[in-house]
Amino acid sequence: MHELSIVLSIIEQIEEETAKRGGGQVEAIYVRVGVLSGVDTEALRFAYDLAREGTGLAGSRLEIEAVLLLVFCPQCSTTHAPRPPNIACPCCITPEQEILHGRELEVRAFEIVQ
């Protein structure tokens, strides 16, 4: 389960950033997870609940924003939101699409109470 290594990295990153800001209690962490990121959001949430215990983030919550797939067709210059695994353009049926959104895996923000 690579989600555990992801949340361990997130926790480390947030703890370092919290220390730089003079400490405080982390209330929430907001992450964006794209449909093509290869991350299972339920496994990520479960791993976070386990990994946060015994850390400065023990009482915090993980808020996950799902990022849907958005692609651009260079053949007919249209943008559409397909449902994987079929990402062919619905207008011209071209299979080669430029992925605009859907691969994200990022910490967007976190809340600290001083």
N, CA, C and O atoms as a printed pandas DataFrame, in Angstrom:
     atom_number atom_name residue_name chain_id  residue_number  x_coord  y_coord  z_coord
0              1         N          MET        A               1    0.853   -1.175    0.000
1              2        CA          MET        A               1    0.000    0.000    0.000
2              3         C          MET        A               1    0.897    1.235    0.000
3              4         O          MET        A               1    1.435    1.609    1.042
4              5         N          HIS        A               2    1.063    1.873   -1.163
5              6        CA          HIS        A               2    1.913    3.064   -1.248
6              7         C          HIS        A               2    1.251    4.287   -0.626
7              8         O          HIS        A               2    1.912    5.304   -0.414
8              9         N          GLU        A               3   -0.036    4.205   -0.333
9             10        CA          GLU        A               3   -0.713    5.320    0.331
10            11         C          GLU        A               3   -0.103    5.616    1.693
11            12         O          GLU        A               3   -0.083    6.771    2.117
12            13         N          LEU        A               4    0.393    4.598    2.385
13            14        CA          LEU        A               4    1.031    4.809    3.687
14            15         C          LEU        A               4    2.287    5.657    3.533
15            16         O          LEU        A               4    2.509    6.569    4.329
16            17         N          SER        A               5    3.106    5.380    2.538
17            18        CA          SER        A               5    4.314    6.197    2.332
18            19         C          SER        A               5    3.935    7.626    1.934
19            20         O          SER        A               5    4.641    8.574    2.278
20            21         N          ILE        A               6    2.846    7.778    1.226
21            22        CA          ILE        A               6    2.378    9.117    0.842
22            23         C          ILE        A               6    1.981    9.904    2.084
23            24         O          ILE        A               6    2.398   11.050    2.246
24            25         N          VAL        A               7    1.171    9.297    2.973
25            26        CA          VAL        A               7    0.737   10.039    4.163
26            27         C          VAL        A               7    1.887   10.284    5.131
27            28         O          VAL        A               7    1.901   11.307    5.817
28            29         N          LEU        A               8    2.841    9.381    5.202
29            30        CA          LEU        A               8    4.016    9.619    6.049
30            31         C          LEU        A               8    4.786   10.833    5.548
31            32         O          LEU        A               8    5.267   11.638    6.345
32            33         N          SER        A               9    4.902   10.965    4.245
33            34        CA          SER        A               9    5.561   12.127    3.650
34            35         C          SER        A               9    4.769   13.403    3.921
35            36         O          SER        A               9    5.350   14.439    4.243
36            37         N          ILE        A              10    3.454   13.331    3.792
37            38        CA          ILE        A              10    2.599   14.499    4.057
38            39         C          ILE        A              10    2.743   14.924    5.515
39            40         O          ILE        A              10    2.897   16.111    5.801
40            41         N          ILE        A              11    2.695   13.972    6.431
41            42        CA          ILE        A              11    2.814   14.278    7.856
42            43         C          ILE        A              11    4.159   14.939    8.150
43            44         O          ILE        A              11    4.222   15.929    8.879
44            45         N          GLU        A              12    5.215   14.399    7.593
45            46        CA          GLU        A              12    6.546   14.984    7.790
46            47         C          GLU        A              12    6.599   16.417    7.256
47            48         O          GLU        A              12    7.127   17.313    7.915
48            49         N          GLN        A              13    6.058   16.623    6.078
49            50        CA          GLN        A              13    6.027   17.947    5.458
50            51         C          GLN        A              13    5.242   18.939    6.312
51            52         O          GLN        A              13    5.689   20.068    6.512
52            53         N          ILE        A              14    4.096   18.537    6.810
53            54        CA          ILE        A              14    3.251   19.423    7.616
54            55         C          ILE        A              14    3.909   19.712    8.963
55            56         O          ILE        A              14    3.855   20.846    9.439
56            57         N          GLU        A              15    4.522   18.722    9.576
57            58        CA          GLU        A              15    5.208   18.947   10.853
58            59         C          GLU        A              15    6.367   19.931   10.693
59            60         O          GLU        A              15    6.572   20.792   11.548
60            61         N          GLU        A              16    7.117   19.808    9.614
61            62        CA          GLU        A              16    8.219   20.745    9.347
62            63         C          GLU        A              16    7.683   22.162    9.138
63            64         O          GLU        A              16    8.232   23.124    9.675
64            65         N          GLU        A              17    6.639   22.280    8.375
65            66        CA          GLU        A              17    6.062   23.594    8.088
66            67         C          GLU        A              17    5.451   24.208    9.350
67            68         O          GLU        A              17    5.564   25.415    9.566
68            69         N          THR        A              18    4.820   23.405   10.164
69            70        CA          THR        A              18    4.244   23.884   11.420
70            71         C          THR        A              18    5.342   24.403   12.346
71            72         O          THR        A              18    5.178   25.444   12.983
72            73         N          ALA        A              19    6.453   23.685   12.421
73            74        CA          ALA        A              19    7.578   24.113   13.264
74            75         C          ALA        A              19    8.148   25.442   12.771
75            76         O          ALA        A              19    8.505   26.298   13.580
76            77         N          LYS        A              20    8.235   25.622   11.455
77            78        CA          LYS        A              20    8.728   26.879   10.888
78            79         C          LYS        A              20    7.832   28.057   11.259
79            80         O          LYS        A              20    8.300   29.189   11.380
80            81         N          ARG        A              21    6.547   27.782   11.436
81            82        CA          ARG        A              21    5.567   28.832   11.739
82            83         C          ARG        A              21    5.360   29.023   13.243
83            84         O          ARG        A              21    4.442   29.726   13.665
84            85         N          GLY        A              22    6.216   28.394   14.040
85            86        CA          GLY        A              22    6.146   28.584   15.485
86            87         C          GLY        A              22    5.253   27.614   16.224
87            88         O          GLY        A              22    4.907   27.855   17.380
88            89         N          GLY        A              23    4.872   26.525   15.586
89            90        CA          GLY        A              23    4.060   25.507   16.246
90            91         C          GLY        A              23    2.578   25.755   16.127
91            92         O          GLY        A              23    2.124   26.568   15.322
92            93         N          GLY        A              24    1.835   25.041   16.941
93            94        CA          GLY        A              24    0.385   25.114   16.896
94            95         C          GLY        A              24   -0.200   23.749   16.628
95            96         O          GLY        A              24    0.514   22.813   16.270
96            97         N          GLN        A              25   -1.498   23.641   16.802
97            98        CA          GLN        A              25   -2.210   22.382   16.582
98            99         C          GLN        A              25   -2.777   22.355   15.167
99           100         O          GLN        A              25   -3.524   23.252   14.774
100          101         N          VAL        A              26   -2.425   21.336   14.412
101          102        CA          VAL        A              26   -2.962   21.177   13.059
102          103         C          VAL        A              26   -4.377   20.611   13.170
103          104         O          VAL        A              26   -4.591   19.553   13.761
104          105         N          GLU        A              27   -5.318   21.320   12.604
105          106        CA          GLU        A              27   -6.725   20.906   12.628
106          107         C          GLU        A              27   -7.096   20.070   11.403
107          108         O          GLU        A              27   -7.806   19.071   11.516
108          109         N          ALA        A              28   -6.611   20.488   10.240
109          110        CA          ALA        A              28   -6.988   19.804    8.999
110          111         C          ALA        A              28   -5.904   19.956    7.948
111          112         O          ALA        A              28   -5.164   20.939    7.921
112          113         N          ILE        A              29   -5.834   18.956    7.088
113          114        CA          ILE        A              29   -4.953   18.988    5.928
114          115         C          ILE        A              29   -5.839   18.765    4.707
115          116         O          ILE        A              29   -6.660   17.849    4.676
116          117         N          TYR        A              30   -5.655   19.620    3.704
117          118        CA          TYR        A              30   -6.457   19.549    2.482
118          119         C          TYR        A              30   -5.572   19.078    1.333
119          120         O          TYR        A              30   -4.567   19.711    1.008
120          121         N          VAL        A              31   -5.958   17.961    0.725
121          122        CA          VAL        A              31   -5.199   17.418   -0.398
122          123         C          VAL        A              31   -6.097   17.286   -1.615
123          124         O          VAL        A              31   -7.312   17.118   -1.508
124          125         N          ARG        A              32   -5.461   17.366   -2.771
125          126        CA          ARG        A              32   -6.154   17.154   -4.050
126          127         C          ARG        A              32   -5.623   15.854   -4.639
127          128         O          ARG        A              32   -4.411   15.657   -4.724
128          129         N          VAL        A              33   -6.526   14.970   -5.044
129          130        CA          VAL        A              33   -6.149   13.670   -5.592
130          131         C          VAL        A              33   -6.867   13.467   -6.919
131          132         O          VAL        A              33   -8.095   13.399   -6.972
132          133         N          GLY        A              34   -6.088   13.374   -7.979
133          134        CA          GLY        A              34   -6.649   13.166   -9.308
134          135         C          GLY        A              34   -7.024   11.723   -9.566
135          136         O          GLY        A              34   -6.428   10.800   -9.012
136          137         N          VAL        A              35   -8.014   11.543  -10.410
137          138        CA          VAL        A              35   -8.515   10.217  -10.747
138          139         C          VAL        A              35   -7.424    9.343  -11.387
139          140         O          VAL        A              35   -7.479    8.118  -11.270
140          141         N          LEU        A              36   -6.448    9.944  -12.051
141          142        CA          LEU        A              36   -5.357    9.187  -12.681
142          143         C          LEU        A              36   -4.076    9.184  -11.846
143          144         O          LEU        A              36   -3.026    8.779  -12.344
144          145         N          SER        A              37   -4.140    9.623  -10.594
145          146        CA          SER        A              37   -2.943    9.697   -9.752
146          147         C          SER        A              37   -2.460    8.327   -9.294
147          148         O          SER        A              37   -1.309    8.183   -8.881
148          149         N          GLY        A              38   -3.320    7.329   -9.361
149          150        CA          GLY        A              38   -2.955    6.001   -8.880
150          151         C          GLY        A              38   -3.124    5.852   -7.384
151          152         O          GLY        A              38   -2.654    4.876   -6.798
152          153         N          VAL        A              39   -3.792    6.813   -6.759
153          154        CA          VAL        A              39   -3.993    6.790   -5.310
154          155         C          VAL        A              39   -5.450    6.454   -5.010
155          156         O          VAL        A              39   -6.368    7.067   -5.555
156          157         N          ASP        A              40   -5.644    5.482   -4.145
157          158        CA          ASP        A              40   -6.973    5.112   -3.681
158          159         C          ASP        A              40   -7.304    6.012   -2.496
159          160         O          ASP        A              40   -6.635    5.948   -1.464
160          161         N          THR        A              41   -8.324    6.845   -2.634
161          162        CA          THR        A              41   -8.621    7.837   -1.597
162          163         C          THR        A              41   -9.047    7.191   -0.278
163          164         O          THR        A              41   -8.729    7.718    0.788
164          165         N          GLU        A              42   -9.746    6.081   -0.325
165          166        CA          GLU        A              42  -10.140    5.404    0.914
166          167         C          GLU        A              42   -8.912    4.822    1.611
167          168         O          GLU        A              42   -8.803    4.894    2.835
168          169         N          ALA        A              43   -7.998    4.252    0.850
169          170        CA          ALA        A              43   -6.755    3.733    1.433
170          171         C          ALA        A              43   -5.908    4.874    1.990
171          172         O          ALA        A              43   -5.245    4.717    3.015
172          173         N          LEU        A              44   -5.934    6.021    1.315
173          174        CA          LEU        A              44   -5.200    7.197    1.783
174          175         C          LEU        A              44   -5.769    7.671    3.119
175          176         O          LEU        A              44   -5.014    7.972    4.043
176          177         N          ARG        A              45   -7.067    7.736    3.220
177          178        CA          ARG        A              45   -7.731    8.167    4.457
178          179         C          ARG        A              45   -7.435    7.183    5.597
179          180         O          ARG        A              45   -7.146    7.598    6.719
180          181         N          PHE        A              46   -7.509    5.891    5.307
181          182        CA          PHE        A              46   -7.222    4.865    6.307
182          183         C          PHE        A              46   -5.774    4.957    6.779
183          184         O          PHE        A              46   -5.504    4.909    7.979
184          185         N          ALA        A              47   -4.850    5.088    5.838
185          186        CA          ALA        A              47   -3.430    5.203    6.179
186          187         C          ALA        A              47   -3.174    6.455    7.006
187          188         O          ALA        A              47   -2.366    6.433    7.935
188          189         N          TYR        A              48   -3.852    7.535    6.677
189          190        CA          TYR        A              48   -3.679    8.781    7.439
190          191         C          TYR        A              48   -4.152    8.599    8.879
191          192         O          TYR        A              48   -3.478    9.024    9.818
192          193         N          ASP        A              49   -5.306    7.971    9.047
193          194        CA          ASP        A              49   -5.831    7.744   10.394
194          195         C          ASP        A              49   -4.858    6.928   11.239
195          196         O          ASP        A              49   -4.736    7.171   12.440
196          197         N          LEU        A              50   -4.175    5.981   10.644
197          198        CA          LEU        A              50   -3.177    5.183   11.363
198          199         C          LEU        A              50   -1.891    5.961   11.612
199          200         O          LEU        A              50   -1.362    5.951   12.724
200          201         N          ALA        A              51   -1.395    6.627   10.595
201          202        CA          ALA        A              51   -0.081    7.277   10.664
202          203         C          ALA        A              51   -0.065    8.522   11.535
203          204         O          ALA        A              51    0.981    8.866   12.086
204          205         N          ARG        A              52   -1.184    9.201   11.673
205          206        CA          ARG        A              52   -1.205   10.446   12.444
206          207         C          ARG        A              52   -1.093   10.216   13.944
207          208         O          ARG        A              52   -0.651   11.104   14.674
208          209         N          GLU        A              53   -1.490    9.028   14.417
209          210        CA          GLU        A              53   -1.443    8.733   15.849
210          211         C          GLU        A              53   -0.005    8.802   16.352
211          212         O          GLU        A              53    0.914    8.283   15.718
212          213         N          GLY        A              54    0.172    9.447   17.493
213          214        CA          GLY        A              54    1.504    9.581   18.078
214          215         C          GLY        A              54    2.324   10.706   17.476
215          216         O          GLY        A              54    3.502   10.861   17.797
216          217         N          THR        A              55    1.701   11.502   16.596
217          218        CA          THR        A              55    2.397   12.642   15.992
218          219         C          THR        A              55    1.695   13.924   16.436
219          220         O          THR        A              55    0.683   13.880   17.137
220          221         N          GLY        A              56    2.235   15.043   16.027
221          222        CA          GLY        A              56    1.605   16.325   16.314
222          223         C          GLY        A              56    0.312   16.534   15.547
223          224         O          GLY        A              56   -0.378   17.530   15.764
224          225         N          LEU        A              57   -0.025   15.621   14.662
225          226        CA          LEU        A              57   -1.253   15.725   13.867
226          227         C          LEU        A              57   -2.329   14.744   14.337
227          228         O          LEU        A              57   -3.300   14.493   13.623
228          229         N          ALA        A              58   -2.152   14.195   15.535
229          230        CA          ALA        A              58   -3.034   13.137   16.036
230          231         C          ALA        A              58   -4.518   13.513   16.004
231          232         O          ALA        A              58   -5.350   12.653   15.716
232          233         N          GLY        A              59   -4.867   14.741   16.285
233          234        CA          GLY        A              59   -6.271   15.138   16.302
234          235         C          GLY        A              59   -6.764   15.747   15.010
235          236         O          GLY        A              59   -7.902   16.211   14.942
236          237         N          SER        A              60   -5.940   15.757   13.992
237          238        CA          SER        A              60   -6.309   16.425   12.738
238          239         C          SER        A              60   -7.143   15.521   11.841
239          240         O          SER        A              60   -7.255   14.316   12.064
240          241         N          ARG        A              61   -7.720   16.142   10.824
241          242        CA          ARG        A              61   -8.496   15.395    9.837
242          243         C          ARG        A              61   -7.902   15.631    8.444
243          244         O          ARG        A              61   -7.273   16.657    8.182
244          245         N          LEU        A              62   -8.115   14.676    7.582
245          246        CA          LEU        A              62   -7.650   14.761    6.203
246          247         C          LEU        A              62   -8.853   15.024    5.312
247          248         O          LEU        A              62   -9.788   14.225    5.268
248          249         N          GLU        A              63   -8.825   16.150    4.601
249          250        CA          GLU        A              63   -9.902   16.508    3.673
250          251         C          GLU        A              63   -9.389   16.256    2.255
251          252         O          GLU        A              63   -8.377   16.825    1.845
252          253         N          ILE        A              64  -10.086   15.408    1.518
253          254        CA          ILE        A              64   -9.653   15.020    0.177
254          255         C          ILE        A              64  -10.590   15.608   -0.869
255          256         O          ILE        A              64  -11.803   15.400   -0.828
256          257         N          GLU        A              65  -10.006   16.344   -1.803
257          258        CA          GLU        A              65  -10.748   16.873   -2.951
258          259         C          GLU        A              65  -10.430   16.002   -4.160
259          260         O          GLU        A              65   -9.275   15.910   -4.577
260          261         N          ALA        A              66  -11.437   15.373   -4.714
261          262        CA          ALA        A              66  -11.243   14.547   -5.902
262          263         C          ALA        A              66  -11.150   15.445   -7.133
263          264         O          ALA        A              66  -11.974   16.339   -7.326
264          265         N          VAL        A              67  -10.142   15.198   -7.960
265          266        CA          VAL        A              67   -9.949   15.968   -9.190
266          267         C          VAL        A              67  -10.311   15.067  -10.370
267          268         O          VAL        A              67   -9.666   14.047  -10.611
268          269         N          LEU        A              68  -11.341   15.459  -11.090
269          270        CA          LEU        A              68  -11.788   14.681  -12.233
270          271         C          LEU        A              68  -10.862   14.873  -13.423
271          272         O          LEU        A              68  -10.090   15.830  -13.485
272          273         N          LEU        A              69  -10.954   13.961  -14.347
273          274        CA          LEU        A              69  -10.146   14.009  -15.558
274          275         C          LEU        A              69  -10.677   15.076  -16.509
275          276         O          LEU        A              69  -11.879   15.148  -16.766
276          277         N          LEU        A              70   -9.780   15.896  -17.025
277          278        CA          LEU        A              70  -10.110   16.896  -18.034
278          279         C          LEU        A              70   -9.021   16.823  -19.090
279          280         O          LEU        A              70   -7.834   16.926  -18.778
280          281         N          VAL        A              71   -9.425   16.646  -20.335
281          282        CA          VAL        A              71   -8.459   16.494  -21.429
282          283         C          VAL        A              71   -8.758   17.467  -22.569
283          284         O          VAL        A              71   -9.872   17.967  -22.724
284          285         N          PHE        A              72   -7.719   17.708  -23.354
285          286        CA          PHE        A              72   -7.810   18.577  -24.533
286          287         C          PHE        A              72   -7.483   17.746  -25.752
287          288         O          PHE        A              72   -6.499   17.007  -25.769
288          289         N          CYS        A              73   -8.313   17.869  -26.769
289          290        CA          CYS        A              73   -8.079   17.155  -28.022
290          291         C          CYS        A              73   -7.343   18.085  -28.983
291          292         O          CYS        A              73   -7.907   19.096  -29.402
292          293         N          PRO        A              74   -6.098   17.768  -29.343
293          294        CA          PRO        A              74   -5.361   18.622  -30.271
294          295         C          PRO        A              74   -5.881   18.538  -31.714
295          296         O          PRO        A              74   -5.623   19.427  -32.525
296          297         N          GLN        A              75   -6.608   17.472  -32.021
297          298        CA          GLN        A              75   -7.132   17.290  -33.371
298          299         C          GLN        A              75   -8.276   18.267  -33.671
299          300         O          GLN        A              75   -8.306   18.874  -34.741
300          301         N          CYS        A              76   -9.211   18.418  -32.734
301          302        CA          CYS        A              76  -10.367   19.280  -33.004
302          303         C          CYS        A              76  -10.469   20.451  -32.021
303          304         O          CYS        A              76  -11.452   21.192  -32.025
304          305         N          SER        A              77   -9.445   20.607  -31.181
305          306        CA          SER        A              77   -9.352   21.733  -30.233
306          307         C          SER        A              77  -10.543   21.829  -29.265
307          308         O          SER        A              77  -11.047   22.918  -28.989
308          309         N          THR        A              78  -10.973   20.689  -28.767
309          310        CA          THR        A              78  -12.054   20.685  -27.779
310          311         C          THR        A              78  -11.527   20.173  -26.440
311          312         O          THR        A              78  -10.552   19.424  -26.379
312          313         N          THR        A              79  -12.185   20.586  -25.397
313          314        CA          THR        A              79  -11.871   20.116  -24.049
314          315         C          THR        A              79  -13.068   19.317  -23.566
315          316         O          THR        A              79  -14.216   19.722  -23.748
316          317         N          HIS        A              80  -12.784   18.171  -22.943
317          318        CA          HIS        A              80  -13.882   17.354  -22.436
318          319         C          HIS        A              80  -13.442   16.596  -21.190
319          320         O          HIS        A              80  -12.252   16.515  -20.885
320          321         N          ALA        A              81  -14.403   16.052  -20.486
321          322        CA          ALA        A              81  -14.168   15.321  -19.243
322          323         C          ALA        A              81  -14.611   13.868  -19.424
323          324         O          ALA        A              81  -15.739   13.517  -19.076
324          325         N          PRO        A              82  -13.740   13.033  -19.959
325          326        CA          PRO        A              82  -14.109   11.633  -20.201
326          327         C          PRO        A              82  -14.111   10.812  -18.915
327          328         O          PRO        A              82  -13.629   11.257  -17.873
328          329         N          ARG        A              83  -14.652    9.627  -19.009
329          330        CA          ARG        A              83  -14.628    8.694  -17.888
330          331         C          ARG        A              83  -13.631    7.599  -18.241
331          332         O          ARG        A              83  -13.857    6.828  -19.173
332          333         N          PRO        A              84  -12.518    7.527  -17.493
333          334        CA          PRO        A              84  -11.514    6.503  -17.790
334          335         C          PRO        A              84  -12.146    5.115  -17.741
335          336         O          PRO        A              84  -13.079    4.889  -16.971
336          337         N          PRO        A              85  -11.658    4.201  -18.538
337          338        CA          PRO        A              85  -10.419    4.238  -19.311
338          339         C          PRO        A              85  -10.577    4.807  -20.715
339          340         O          PRO        A              85   -9.579    5.000  -21.409
340          341         N          ASN        A              86  -11.804    5.079  -21.152
341          342        CA          ASN        A              86  -12.011    5.605  -22.503
342          343         C          ASN        A              86  -11.835    7.129  -22.493
343          344         O          ASN        A              86  -12.699    7.855  -22.000
344          345         N          ILE        A              87  -10.709    7.609  -23.041
345          346        CA          ILE        A              87  -10.489    9.056  -23.062
346          347         C          ILE        A              87  -10.496    9.617  -24.487
347          348         O          ILE        A              87  -10.120   10.769  -24.701
348          349         N          ALA        A              88  -10.916    8.813  -25.451
349          350        CA          ALA        A              88  -10.989    9.299  -26.834
350          351         C          ALA        A              88  -11.941   10.488  -26.911
351          352         O          ALA        A              88  -12.919   10.569  -26.167
352          353         N          CYS        A              89  -11.640   11.398  -27.814
353          354        CA          CYS        A              89  -12.462   12.591  -28.005
354          355         C          CYS        A              89  -13.861   12.189  -28.478
355          356         O          CYS        A              89  -13.991   11.419  -29.430
356          357         N          PRO        A              90  -14.901   12.699  -27.828
357          358        CA          PRO        A              90  -16.263   12.354  -28.261
358          359         C          PRO        A              90  -16.653   13.025  -29.579
359          360         O          PRO        A              90  -17.604   12.601  -30.235
360          361         N          CYS        A              91  -15.919   14.073  -29.965
361          362        CA          CYS        A              91  -16.238   14.791  -31.203
362          363         C          CYS        A              91  -15.609   14.129  -32.429
363          364         O          CYS        A              91  -16.280   13.909  -33.437
364          365         N          CYS        A              92  -14.309   13.812  -32.333
365          366        CA          CYS        A              92  -13.602   13.292  -33.510
366          367         C          CYS        A              92  -13.038   11.880  -33.305
367          368         O          CYS        A              92  -12.429   11.316  -34.214
368          369         N          ILE        A              93  -13.237   11.327  -32.139
369          370        CA          ILE        A              93  -12.822    9.966  -31.776
370          371         C          ILE        A              93  -11.298    9.776  -31.784
371          372         O          ILE        A              93  -10.827    8.640  -31.806
372          373         N          THR        A              94  -10.539   10.843  -31.767
373          374        CA          THR        A              94   -9.081   10.753  -31.706
374          375         C          THR        A              94   -8.674   10.227  -30.330
375          376         O          THR        A              94   -9.111   10.772  -29.317
376          377         N          PRO        A              95   -7.847    9.179  -30.271
377          378        CA          PRO        A              95   -7.457    8.623  -28.971
378          379         C          PRO        A              95   -6.369    9.438  -28.243
379          380         O          PRO        A              95   -6.273    9.376  -27.017
380          381         N          GLU        A              96   -5.559   10.191  -28.984
381          382        CA          GLU        A              96   -4.476   10.956  -28.364
382          383         C          GLU        A              96   -5.031   12.245  -27.777
383          384         O          GLU        A              96   -5.475   13.131  -28.508
384          385         N          GLN        A              97   -5.003   12.342  -26.463
385          386        CA          GLN        A              97   -5.533   13.499  -25.758
386          387         C          GLN        A              97   -4.460   14.068  -24.833
387          388         O          GLN        A              97   -3.629   13.329  -24.305
388          389         N          GLU        A              98   -4.485   15.369  -24.644
389          390        CA          GLU        A              98   -3.570   16.028  -23.711
390          391         C          GLU        A              98   -4.295   16.133  -22.373
391          392         O          GLU        A              98   -5.357   16.751  -22.283
392          393         N          ILE        A              99   -3.720   15.529  -21.337
393          394        CA          ILE        A              99   -4.349   15.544  -20.020
394          395         C          ILE        A              99   -4.095   16.888  -19.347
395          396         O          ILE        A              99   -2.946   17.272  -19.130
396          397         N          LEU        A             100   -5.166   17.596  -19.018
397          398        CA          LEU        A             100   -5.072   18.901  -18.365
398          399         C          LEU        A             100   -5.172   18.776  -16.849
399          400         O          LEU        A             100   -4.438   19.446  -16.123
400          401         N          HIS        A             101   -6.075   17.924  -16.367
401          402        CA          HIS        A             101   -6.271   17.679  -14.940
402          403         C          HIS        A             101   -6.578   16.205  -14.735
403          404         O          HIS        A             101   -7.103   15.529  -15.621
404          405         N          GLY        A             102   -6.237   15.725  -13.547
405          406        CA          GLY        A             102   -6.573   14.350  -13.213
406          407         C          GLY        A             102   -5.405   13.546  -12.675
407          408         O          GLY        A             102   -5.595   12.437  -12.175
408          409         N          ARG        A             103   -4.196   14.090  -12.770
409          410        CA          ARG        A             103   -3.001   13.407  -12.256
410          411         C          ARG        A             103   -2.545   13.963  -10.906
411          412         O          ARG        A             103   -1.571   13.471  -10.337
412          413         N          GLU        A             104   -3.233   14.977  -10.389
413          414        CA          GLU        A             104   -2.794   15.688   -9.196
414          415         C          GLU        A             104   -2.702   14.781   -7.970
415          416         O          GLU        A             104   -3.507   13.870   -7.780
416          417         N          LEU        A             105   -1.710   15.058   -7.160
417          418        CA          LEU        A             105   -1.580   14.535   -5.808
418          419         C          LEU        A             105   -0.797   15.603   -5.068
419          420         O          LEU        A             105    0.433   15.630   -5.115
420          421         N          GLU        A             106   -1.516   16.480   -4.386
421          422        CA          GLU        A             106   -0.860   17.632   -3.769
422          423         C          GLU        A             106   -1.542   18.061   -2.488
423          424         O          GLU        A             106   -2.756   17.940   -2.322
424          425         N          VAL        A             107   -0.704   18.572   -1.579
425          426        CA          VAL        A             107   -1.239   19.201   -0.381
426          427         C          VAL        A             107   -1.601   20.612   -0.789
427          428         O          VAL        A             107   -0.737   21.376   -1.220
428          429         N          ARG        A             108   -2.855   20.964   -0.661
429          430        CA          ARG        A             108   -3.339   22.288   -1.067
430          431         C          ARG        A             108   -3.226   23.292    0.066
431          432         O          ARG        A             108   -2.868   24.447   -0.162
432          433         N          ALA        A             109   -3.527   22.860    1.291
433          434        CA          ALA        A             109   -3.504   23.767    2.443
434          435         C          ALA        A             109   -3.581   22.952    3.717
435          436         O          ALA        A             109   -3.851   21.750    3.700
436          437         N          PHE        A             110   -3.336   23.643    4.831
437          438        CA          PHE        A             110   -3.569   23.034    6.139
438          439         C          PHE        A             110   -3.935   24.126    7.119
439          440         O          PHE        A             110   -3.529   25.279    6.966
440          441         N          GLU        A             111   -4.717   23.750    8.141
441          442        CA          GLU        A             111   -5.181   24.702    9.163
442          443         C          GLU        A             111   -4.418   24.480   10.455
443          444         O          GLU        A             111   -4.248   23.346   10.903
444          445         N          ILE        A             112   -3.960   25.576   11.053
445          446        CA          ILE        A             112   -3.266   25.532   12.338
446          447         C          ILE        A             112   -4.007   26.430   13.318
447          448         O          ILE        A             112   -4.392   27.550   12.981
448          449         N          VAL        A             113   -4.201   25.926   14.538
449          450        CA          VAL        A             113   -4.758   26.729   15.612
450          451         C          VAL        A             113   -3.605   27.029   16.567
451          452         O          VAL        A             113   -2.956   26.115   17.076
452          453         N          GLN        A             114   -3.357   28.308   16.803
453          454        CA          GLN        A             114   -2.240   28.710   17.671
454          455         C          GLN        A             114   -2.578   28.600   19.118
455          456         O          GLN        A             114   -1.744   28.903   19.971
